[in-house]
Amino acid sequence: MQDRVRDIMETQLVTISATDRLSTVEDIMTLGHVRHMPVVQGGRLVGVVSERDLLRASLSVFSEHRDAERRAFLHVVELERVMSTPPIVVEPDATIEEAALIMAEKKIGCLPVVEGEVLVGMITETDILGWVAGVDPEGS
């Protein structure tokens, strides 16, 4: 039997609201060492934000400005202006190979895992590489 997304997905997720500011997202990503975050609104998955989205937003406006000005900019911009939407998702019973193929074709680093409309996990390229290398997802 093939391994499924549910076997290696992360279920302890940090989510963020579409109305939060980019500065909040940057702080959470930096402090939590997180590269991708699901964006929810009214309990529904509406997008994904990545470090790449934050970098693109920062560089597009303040490529030559000081950090304080960049942070001020990030503080006023709402996340929904830069997040990837609609989110590309996968179901927990999809094979890991199917998830990897979607990520490769779409050139994305993560997939929110949903059952119906409920966010139940997240699978990242790191999860898939660990699986390929035979690394135990529980870290034991």
N, C-alpha and C positions, 0 to 999 in steps of 0.2 A: 504494500500500500504506500502511496506517495505521501510525503509530509505535506501538511497543510499550513496555511498562513497562521491559523490559530495556535500552531505548535511553537512558533517563534515570535509572534507579535508581542509588542509591549502593551500592557493593559493599564499600567499606572501612568495616566496621561495628565499633562498640564495643558489646559485649554485656555483660550483667550477670547474675549468678546470682539466682535467686528467694530464696535464703537470705541475700543481702547485706543490709546495713542501709541505711536511707534516707539516712543521712548520707554513705555512700559514693557513692550515686547522685547526690546533690546536688553533691558535690565534683566528680565526673566531668563532670556536665552543665555546671557553672559553668566549670571549667577548659577543657573541650573545646568550649564554646559549642554544646552539643548539646541539643535540645529533646525528643527521643524516643529511647528505648533499648529494643531487644529484650531480653526476659528469657528466659534459657535455663536448663534444668535437665537434667543428663545429656546435653548436646548437643542437646536438643530445645527448640524454641520453645514457651514456656508462657504468655507474656504480653508486654505492652508497658507501659512506664512513661513518663510524660510530665511536663513541668514542672507541668502542671495537677494531676496526681495528687499531686505533692510539695506543692504549694501547698494543696491541699484537706486533706491530712493535717496539715500544719502549722497551718492556720487552725482546723481542727476542735477542736484541743486547746489551742493556745497563741495564740489571736488577740490576747491582751493581755499576753503574757509577753515577757520579754527574750530577746534572741537566744541567749544562752548556754543558757537553759532549753529553747528550741526545738531547738537543736543536740543537747542531751542526749536529748531525746525522739526525735529522728531517729536517734540512735545506737543506740537499743534496739529500734526497730521494724523488723521484717523486711519486705522489699520485697513479698513475696507478699501482705501484708495490704492493700496499696493499688494494686497493678498492675491493669491492665485484662486480664481473662482471661475466656474464651478469646480469643486474639488474632484479630482480623479480618485476613485475609491475602489476597494476590493472587498470581497466577502471573506469571512473567516474560513470557509470551506474550500476556497480556491487553493490550488497547489502553489507551492513556493515558486516553482518554475513559471507559472502564469503571472504571479506578482512581479517577478524579475523581468519578464518579457514586457509587461506594461510599463514598468519604470524605465527600461532601456529604450523602448519605442518613443515614450513621451519625454525622455531626458529629464526625469525628476528623481529626487532622492528619497522620497517617502510616499507611502500610500496610507491614508486613513482606512481603517477596517470598520465596515458597517454591517449591521444586521438590520435589514429594512432601512429605516432612517436613523437608527440608533448607533452612535459612535461607540465601538467596543474595544478599539485598539489602534495601534499604528505599527506599520512595518517599514523599516528603513533599509537603505542599501547596506548599512553596517550589519543589520540583522541577517540579511541574505548572505553577505560575505562570511559571517561567522558560521552560518549553517553549512555553506560550501566547505569551509575549512574544518568542520566537525567540532566546532566550539559549542559547549553546552550553553544554551540560552539562559539557564539559571545561574551560570557562573560557578557551578560546583565541580 
